[in-house]
Amino acid sequence: MLDLVQPLAPGGQLIGFGWEAEQLRIVLAEVVPDDPAGKRKLRRIAEKLVDAALEGHSWAIQQVADRIDGKPAQESTVNVKEKREASDWTREELMAILAKMKRDDEAKATAPSTDSLN
């Protein structure tokens, strides 16, 4: 549920919903002041990260690898108590599932909208 006392960013956007990322993109796209080559801030940060990796800092090597190769997928274990084919369900079980889905949809439809809060 939406926290109604959550602070708002300039322009009325909720903080934590992309506002910070957008501001970082804007700042990182700026040119570094007094840089003779006119490098952007993000480029300078990337260079410093690569320099740290070249110096042998394992945290920097890991960061570079994660950005180039992507982070490895986390392993997860799923336990299925009961696996059944669709044709194995009884009519009563299927009707109960549909009834629950309908109740859930109706509950969502009657819930107050948060669209006006943004």
N, C-alpha and C positions, 0 to 999 in steps of 0.2 A: 504494500500500500504506500502511496505517496506521502512523504513527510511534509506536512503543510507549513512547518516552521523552517524548512530548509532555506538557506540564504539564496538570494538572487544575484546574478551577475549583472553588470551594466546591460541594459536592453531587456531586462526581465527574464533572461534565461536562467534555469536552475543550474547552480554550480554542481559539477560532477556529471553533467550530461553532455560533454563535448566542448564546453566553453573553454576549459583550460587547454585542451589539445589544440583548439583553433588559435588561441593566443600564442601558444608556443610555436606553432607553424609560422605565424606572422613574424615573430621575433627572430626565429631561426633563419628566415629568408632574407633578413636585413644584411646589408654589407657591414663588415667589421669596420668601425671608425678608424681612420688613418692607416688602413691596410693598403700598401702600394699596389698590390695585385687585385684589389677589389674583391677579395674572397668573402663569401657569405659566412655567417656564424655557424651554420650547420656544417659546412665544409671544414672549418677550423676545428670543430668538435670531433669530426670524423678523423681528421689528421692526428689529433692528440690521442684518440683511442688507438689508432694503428701504431703510433709511436710507442705507446705503453705496451702494446702486444709485442712489438719488435724488441722491447727491452726485457721481455720474458714474463711480464705480469700475467699470471694465469687468469685472473678475472677479466682482463682485457682480451686475451686470446679467446676465452669463452664467449664474450660479447660479440666479437667479430665473427666467430663461427656461427653463433645463433642468428646473426643478421644475414650471413651469406647462405648458409645451408638451411636455416630455419631450426627452431627448437624441436628436439625429438618429441614425438607424441608420447603423452603419458600413458603408461599401461594401466588398464582398469580391468577389474574382474567383475563379471556379471553372473549372478547366480539365478537361473531360471528354475523356479519350483515346479512348474508344470508347463510343458510344451505341447500344444495341441494344434491340429489342423483346423481350418475354419469349418470344415464339415463335421468336426467332432463336437461342436458346441450344440447344446440343445436349444430349442426355440425359446424356452423360458430364460435361459442364460443370455441369449442374444437380445431379447426384449428388455431384460434388466439393464444390460449395458446401454442400450439405446435410451431407455428412460433416464438413466443417470446422466448421460450426455445432454439430453434435453433439459434436465433440471439445472445442470451447470451452465448451459447457454442462457437460460432464462435468468439465472442469478447474475450473470455478467451483464445482461441487457438492462437489469434494474439497478445495477450498481451506479453510484454517482460518477459522472464523467470528470476527469481531471484535465480535459483539454482547455478549459477556461482558466486554469491556473498558470498556464504558460503565457 
